[in-house]
Amino acid sequence: MNELIRKRDVIKEICEDIEWLESQGCTEIPLAERKERDVDIIKNLPPVQPKRGKWIERESDTEDKEYGFETVIVCSRCGYPATTFYSEDCESRTQIRTAFCPTCGADMREVRKDGTD
């Protein structure tokens, strides 16, 4: 499984490293050494656990029923509806269960019993 890290954590750690170097009197550092330091910082950041969710069906509201939907598919974390595609004549529509929620970013893929994606 790929590890996720937060951009803000990377920026914070690199900025703190630069500030520390400057406090030690290092105003210039060779590019190769800077690159090596940054790679080490990134490697040592703890991984972030992805938000997990799943697509669930709920009873449609009045507007949805006008389009022929008795149920709609929504994100279990934020309640946002799945992506909807309309037919060319706009007479019908279909909801698609994507791998990630387009609103909250939750990973909607099913986790296998062995813990892998």
C-alpha positions as CSV (number, residue, x, y, z in Angstrom):
1,M,0.0,0.0,0.0
2,N,1.2,3.5,-0.8
3,E,2.0,5.7,2.2
4,L,0.3,9.1,2.4
5,I,1.9,12.2,4.0
6,R,0.5,15.7,4.5
7,K,2.0,18.5,2.4
8,R,1.8,20.9,5.3
9,D,3.9,18.5,7.4
10,V,6.6,18.3,4.7
11,I,6.7,22.1,4.4
12,K,6.8,22.6,8.1
13,E,9.6,20.1,8.6
14,I,11.7,21.5,5.8
15,C,11.2,25.1,7.0
16,E,12.2,24.1,10.5
17,D,15.3,22.4,9.1
18,I,16.3,25.5,7.1
19,E,15.7,27.7,10.2
20,W,17.9,25.3,12.3
21,L,20.7,25.5,9.7
22,E,20.5,29.3,9.6
23,S,20.7,29.4,13.4
24,Q,23.9,27.3,13.1
25,G,25.4,29.9,10.7
26,C,24.8,27.8,7.5
27,T,23.5,30.3,5.0
28,E,24.5,28.3,2.0
29,I,24.3,24.6,1.5
30,P,25.2,22.6,-1.6
31,L,22.2,21.5,-3.6
32,A,23.1,17.8,-3.3
33,E,23.2,18.1,0.5
34,R,19.9,20.0,0.7
35,K,18.3,17.4,-1.5
36,E,19.6,14.6,0.8
37,R,18.3,16.4,3.9
38,D,14.9,16.9,2.3
39,V,14.6,13.3,1.3
40,D,15.5,12.2,4.8
41,I,12.9,14.5,6.2
42,I,10.2,13.1,3.9
43,K,11.2,9.5,4.6
44,N,11.0,10.0,8.4
45,L,7.5,11.6,8.4
46,P,4.8,9.3,9.8
47,P,2.3,8.0,7.2
48,V,-1.3,9.4,7.4
49,Q,-4.1,6.9,7.4
50,P,-6.5,7.6,4.6
51,K,-10.1,8.4,5.3
52,R,-12.3,5.4,4.5
53,G,-15.9,5.5,3.5
54,K,-18.3,3.6,1.4
55,W,-21.1,4.3,-1.0
56,I,-24.4,3.7,0.7
57,E,-28.0,3.8,-0.6
58,R,-30.6,6.0,1.1
59,E,-34.2,6.9,0.2
60,S,-34.5,9.7,-2.3
61,D,-35.9,13.0,-1.6
62,T,-38.8,14.5,-3.7
63,E,-36.5,15.9,-6.5
64,D,-34.7,12.6,-6.9
65,K,-38.0,10.7,-7.2
66,E,-39.0,13.0,-10.1
67,Y,-36.1,11.5,-12.1
68,G,-37.1,8.0,-11.2
69,F,-34.7,7.4,-8.3
70,E,-36.3,5.6,-5.4
71,T,-32.8,5.5,-3.7
72,V,-29.7,7.6,-4.2
73,I,-26.1,6.6,-3.5
74,V,-24.2,8.9,-1.0
75,C,-20.9,9.0,0.8
76,S,-21.0,7.4,4.2
77,R,-18.7,10.1,5.6
78,C,-20.1,13.3,4.2
79,G,-23.4,12.4,2.7
80,Y,-22.5,13.8,-0.7
81,P,-24.2,12.0,-3.6
82,A,-22.2,9.9,-6.0
83,T,-21.3,11.4,-9.4
84,T,-24.4,11.6,-11.6
85,F,-24.4,11.3,-15.4
86,Y,-27.4,12.4,-17.4
87,S,-28.5,10.8,-20.7
88,E,-28.2,12.9,-23.9
89,D,-31.9,13.7,-23.8
90,C,-31.7,14.4,-20.0
91,E,-34.6,12.0,-19.5
92,S,-32.6,9.7,-17.3
93,R,-29.5,9.7,-15.1
94,T,-27.1,7.2,-13.6
95,Q,-25.1,7.4,-10.4
96,I,-21.5,6.1,-10.6
97,R,-19.6,4.8,-7.6
98,T,-16.1,6.3,-7.9
99,A,-13.0,5.1,-6.0
100,F,-12.9,8.4,-4.0
101,C,-15.6,10.8,-2.8
102,P,-15.4,13.9,-4.9
103,T,-16.2,16.1,-1.9
104,C,-14.4,14.8,1.2
105,G,-11.8,12.6,-0.6
106,A,-12.6,9.5,1.4
107,D,-11.2,6.3,-0.2
108,M,-14.3,4.3,-1.2
109,R,-12.5,1.2,-2.4
110,E,-13.2,-2.0,-0.5
111,V,-10.4,-3.2,1.7
112,R,-9.6,-6.8,1.2
113,K,-9.4,-9.2,4.1
114,D,-5.6,-9.3,3.8
115,G,-5.6,-5.5,4.5
116,T,-4.5,-4.4,1.0
117,D,-6.4,-2.2,-1.4
